[in-house]
């Protein structure tokens, strides 16, 4: 341990490194799956500041198909009930499509769906789904068809 470095700083550093590793893996998976089904992708970075972790940069994935743009956007490492949250939304309106939460030792997808009747004005919520190529592509391709 370096002079002046506390145990909390070391723990925060390891938490941040693990969170960034998870984000890199998530972005690379979703990018690979999206490209394979005809989405154009572009990766950018954004800065997050979190209590306990300080200020750091995370990858953001922009995906585009025809006139649809969807963003995979990290929210925070520290969220209630999970060890990280990432939003998947339709741009530029920022309409949430899904949220991914790192729970236990895996990503879980919470996907909001619109009922068949647009007049109802309600959004239904499905039960959490396992993070997989099929789940993500179903969401992306559903947005491309329904947006």
C-alpha atoms as a printed R data frame, in Angstrom:
    type eleno elety resid chain resno       x       y       z
1   ATOM     1    CA   UNK     A     1   0.000   0.000   0.000
2   ATOM     2    CA   UNK     A     2   1.366   3.414  -0.946
3   ATOM     3    CA   UNK     A     3   1.907   6.072   1.706
4   ATOM     4    CA   UNK     A     4  -1.376   7.857   2.468
5   ATOM     5    CA   UNK     A     5  -3.491   5.281   0.611
6   ATOM     6    CA   UNK     A     6  -6.349   3.882   2.652
7   ATOM     7    CA   UNK     A     7  -8.116   0.538   2.478
8   ATOM     8    CA   UNK     A     8 -11.265   2.340   1.264
9   ATOM     9    CA   UNK     A     9  -9.363   3.828  -1.676
10  ATOM    10    CA   UNK     A    10  -8.080   0.381  -2.628
11  ATOM    11    CA   UNK     A    11 -11.568  -1.117  -2.377
12  ATOM    12    CA   UNK     A    12 -13.038   1.732  -4.450
13  ATOM    13    CA   UNK     A    13 -10.353   1.241  -7.070
14  ATOM    14    CA   UNK     A    14 -11.087  -2.486  -7.372
15  ATOM    15    CA   UNK     A    15 -14.862  -1.843  -7.521
16  ATOM    16    CA   UNK     A    16 -14.350   0.736 -10.289
17  ATOM    17    CA   UNK     A    17 -12.041  -1.588 -12.261
18  ATOM    18    CA   UNK     A    18 -14.546  -4.443 -12.036
19  ATOM    19    CA   UNK     A    19 -17.423  -2.168 -13.077
20  ATOM    20    CA   UNK     A    20 -15.455  -0.877 -16.078
21  ATOM    21    CA   UNK     A    21 -14.541  -4.451 -17.064
22  ATOM    22    CA   UNK     A    22 -18.249  -5.394 -16.947
23  ATOM    23    CA   UNK     A    23 -19.134  -2.355 -19.045
24  ATOM    24    CA   UNK     A    24 -16.490  -3.165 -21.676
25  ATOM    25    CA   UNK     A    25 -17.756  -6.727 -21.928
26  ATOM    26    CA   UNK     A    26 -21.409  -5.632 -22.152
27  ATOM    27    CA   UNK     A    27 -20.715  -3.025 -24.849
28  ATOM    28    CA   UNK     A    28 -18.623  -5.465 -26.896
29  ATOM    29    CA   UNK     A    29 -21.317  -8.184 -26.708
30  ATOM    30    CA   UNK     A    30 -24.149  -5.862 -27.717
31  ATOM    31    CA   UNK     A    31 -22.020  -4.264 -30.465
32  ATOM    32    CA   UNK     A    32 -21.134  -7.653 -31.964
33  ATOM    33    CA   UNK     A    33 -24.759  -8.831 -31.866
34  ATOM    34    CA   UNK     A    34 -26.089  -5.575 -33.339
35  ATOM    35    CA   UNK     A    35 -23.580  -5.514 -36.209
36  ATOM    36    CA   UNK     A    36 -24.373  -9.138 -37.076
37  ATOM    37    CA   UNK     A    37 -28.024  -8.176 -37.648
38  ATOM    38    CA   UNK     A    38 -27.447  -5.037 -39.717
39  ATOM    39    CA   UNK     A    39 -27.147  -2.273 -37.121
40  ATOM    40    CA   UNK     A    40 -24.449   0.362 -37.572
41  ATOM    41    CA   UNK     A    41 -22.653   1.070 -34.321
42  ATOM    42    CA   UNK     A    42 -20.468   3.768 -32.904
43  ATOM    43    CA   UNK     A    43 -18.803   3.812 -29.541
44  ATOM    44    CA   UNK     A    44 -18.286   7.004 -27.562
45  ATOM    45    CA   UNK     A    45 -17.391   7.759 -23.957
46  ATOM    46    CA   UNK     A    46 -19.128   9.715 -21.262
47  ATOM    47    CA   UNK     A    47 -18.016  10.855 -17.847
48  ATOM    48    CA   UNK     A    48 -19.751   9.678 -14.688
49  ATOM    49    CA   UNK     A    49 -19.155  11.005 -11.195
50  ATOM    50    CA   UNK     A    50 -20.217   8.736  -8.349
51  ATOM    51    CA   UNK     A    51 -19.745   9.046  -4.635
52  ATOM    52    CA   UNK     A    52 -17.137   6.531  -3.613
53  ATOM    53    CA   UNK     A    53 -15.751   6.047  -7.117
54  ATOM    54    CA   UNK     A    54 -15.014   9.608  -8.159
55  ATOM    55    CA   UNK     A    55 -15.060  10.688 -11.784
56  ATOM    56    CA   UNK     A    56 -14.427   8.149 -14.519
57  ATOM    57    CA   UNK     A    57 -15.227   7.457 -18.186
58  ATOM    58    CA   UNK     A    58 -17.499   4.678 -19.422
59  ATOM    59    CA   UNK     A    59 -18.257   3.388 -22.924
60  ATOM    60    CA   UNK     A    60 -21.582   4.303 -24.532
61  ATOM    61    CA   UNK     A    61 -22.819   2.380 -27.587
62  ATOM    62    CA   UNK     A    62 -24.848   4.121 -30.290
63  ATOM    63    CA   UNK     A    63 -26.738   1.788 -32.643
64  ATOM    64    CA   UNK     A    64 -28.540   2.855 -35.805
65  ATOM    65    CA   UNK     A    65 -30.696   1.026 -38.314
66  ATOM    66    CA   UNK     A    66 -32.634   2.886 -40.983
67  ATOM    67    CA   UNK     A    67 -33.964   5.939 -39.106
68  ATOM    68    CA   UNK     A    68 -33.865   4.351 -35.654
69  ATOM    69    CA   UNK     A    69 -31.126   5.185 -33.147
70  ATOM    70    CA   UNK     A    70 -30.791   3.295 -29.889
71  ATOM    71    CA   UNK     A    71 -28.298   4.046 -27.126
72  ATOM    72    CA   UNK     A    72 -26.784   1.658 -24.581
73  ATOM    73    CA   UNK     A    73 -25.958   4.125 -21.814
74  ATOM    74    CA   UNK     A    74 -24.366   3.281 -18.448
75  ATOM    75    CA   UNK     A    75 -26.122   4.949 -15.512
76  ATOM    76    CA   UNK     A    76 -24.160   4.092 -12.358
77  ATOM    77    CA   UNK     A    77 -22.365   1.349 -10.505
78  ATOM    78    CA   UNK     A    78 -24.138   2.048  -7.232
79  ATOM    79    CA   UNK     A    79 -27.903   1.556  -7.563
80  ATOM    80    CA   UNK     A    80 -30.443   0.111  -5.118
81  ATOM    81    CA   UNK     A    81 -30.756  -3.663  -5.385
82  ATOM    82    CA   UNK     A    82 -28.015  -4.188  -7.991
83  ATOM    83    CA   UNK     A    83 -24.331  -3.742  -8.665
84  ATOM    84    CA   UNK     A    84 -24.807  -1.447 -11.647
85  ATOM    85    CA   UNK     A    85 -27.383  -0.120 -14.096
86  ATOM    86    CA   UNK     A    86 -27.387   0.577 -17.825
87  ATOM    87    CA   UNK     A    87 -30.250   2.077 -19.840
88  ATOM    88    CA   UNK     A    88 -31.189   1.114 -23.386
89  ATOM    89    CA   UNK     A    89 -33.233   3.867 -24.954
90  ATOM    90    CA   UNK     A    90 -34.524   5.301 -28.202
91  ATOM    91    CA   UNK     A    91 -32.743   8.520 -29.178
92  ATOM    92    CA   UNK     A    92 -33.164  11.424 -29.379
93  ATOM    93    CA   UNK     A    93 -36.364  11.218 -27.348
94  ATOM    94    CA   UNK     A    94 -34.699   9.301 -24.488
95  ATOM    95    CA   UNK     A    95 -37.665   6.922 -24.382
96  ATOM    96    CA   UNK     A    96 -36.545   4.048 -22.191
97  ATOM    97    CA   UNK     A    97 -36.790   0.684 -23.876
98  ATOM    98    CA   UNK     A    98 -35.089  -1.411 -21.243
99  ATOM    99    CA   UNK     A    99 -32.798  -1.243 -18.264
100 ATOM   100    CA   UNK     A   100 -30.064  -3.722 -17.518
101 ATOM   101    CA   UNK     A   101 -29.087  -4.375 -13.924
102 ATOM   102    CA   UNK     A   102 -26.115  -6.367 -12.743
103 ATOM   103    CA   UNK     A   103 -27.660  -8.610 -10.097
104 ATOM   104    CA   UNK     A   104 -25.681 -11.278  -8.303
105 ATOM   105    CA   UNK     A   105 -23.250 -12.335 -10.974
106 ATOM   106    CA   UNK     A   106 -25.096 -11.562 -14.211
107 ATOM   107    CA   UNK     A   107 -26.983  -8.917 -16.175
108 ATOM   108    CA   UNK     A   108 -30.773  -8.963 -15.990
109 ATOM   109    CA   UNK     A   109 -32.941  -7.125 -18.538
110 ATOM   110    CA   UNK     A   110 -36.070  -5.245 -17.491
111 ATOM   111    CA   UNK     A   111 -37.938  -4.452 -20.696
112 ATOM   112    CA   UNK     A   112 -40.903  -2.069 -20.862
113 ATOM   113    CA   UNK     A   113 -43.439  -2.938 -23.522
114 ATOM   114    CA   UNK     A   114 -46.296  -0.942 -24.910
115 ATOM   115    CA   UNK     A   115 -49.688  -2.641 -24.993
116 ATOM   116    CA   UNK     A   116 -51.323  -3.296 -28.367
117 ATOM   117    CA   UNK     A   117 -53.785  -0.472 -27.763
118 ATOM   118    CA   UNK     A   118 -51.987   2.855 -28.022
119 ATOM   119    CA   UNK     A   119 -55.124   4.555 -26.679
120 ATOM   120    CA   UNK     A   120 -54.669   2.961 -23.277
121 ATOM   121    CA   UNK     A   121 -51.750   5.288 -22.519
122 ATOM   122    CA   UNK     A   122 -50.145   2.629 -20.318
123 ATOM   123    CA   UNK     A   123 -46.864   0.890 -20.554
124 ATOM   124    CA   UNK     A   124 -46.752  -2.697 -19.415
125 ATOM   125    CA   UNK     A   125 -43.655  -4.172 -17.843
126 ATOM   126    CA   UNK     A   126 -42.523  -7.713 -18.463
127 ATOM   127    CA   UNK     A   127 -40.875  -9.880 -15.888
128 ATOM   128    CA   UNK     A   128 -37.080  -9.575 -15.796
129 ATOM   129    CA   UNK     A   129 -35.390 -11.470 -18.604
130 ATOM   130    CA   UNK     A   130 -32.017 -13.164 -18.767
131 ATOM   131    CA   UNK     A   131 -29.409 -11.098 -20.589
132 ATOM   132    CA   UNK     A   132 -28.688 -12.932 -23.842
133 ATOM   133    CA   UNK     A   133 -28.151 -12.300 -27.519
134 ATOM   134    CA   UNK     A   134 -31.752 -13.343 -28.205
135 ATOM   135    CA   UNK     A   135 -33.173 -10.938 -25.585
136 ATOM   136    CA   UNK     A   136 -31.124  -7.941 -26.779
137 ATOM   137    CA   UNK     A   137 -31.801  -8.576 -30.489
138 ATOM   138    CA   UNK     A   138 -35.502  -9.034 -29.796
139 ATOM   139    CA   UNK     A   139 -35.572  -5.608 -28.134
140 ATOM   140    CA   UNK     A   140 -33.499  -3.900 -30.853
141 ATOM   141    CA   UNK     A   141 -35.401  -5.433 -33.741
142 ATOM   142    CA   UNK     A   142 -38.731  -4.777 -32.047
143 ATOM   143    CA   UNK     A   143 -37.811  -1.102 -31.811
144 ATOM   144    CA   UNK     A   144 -36.758  -1.005 -35.463
145 ATOM   145    CA   UNK     A   145 -40.163  -2.362 -36.480
146 ATOM   146    CA   UNK     A   146 -42.348  -0.349 -34.054
147 ATOM   147    CA   UNK     A   147 -40.635   3.041 -33.824
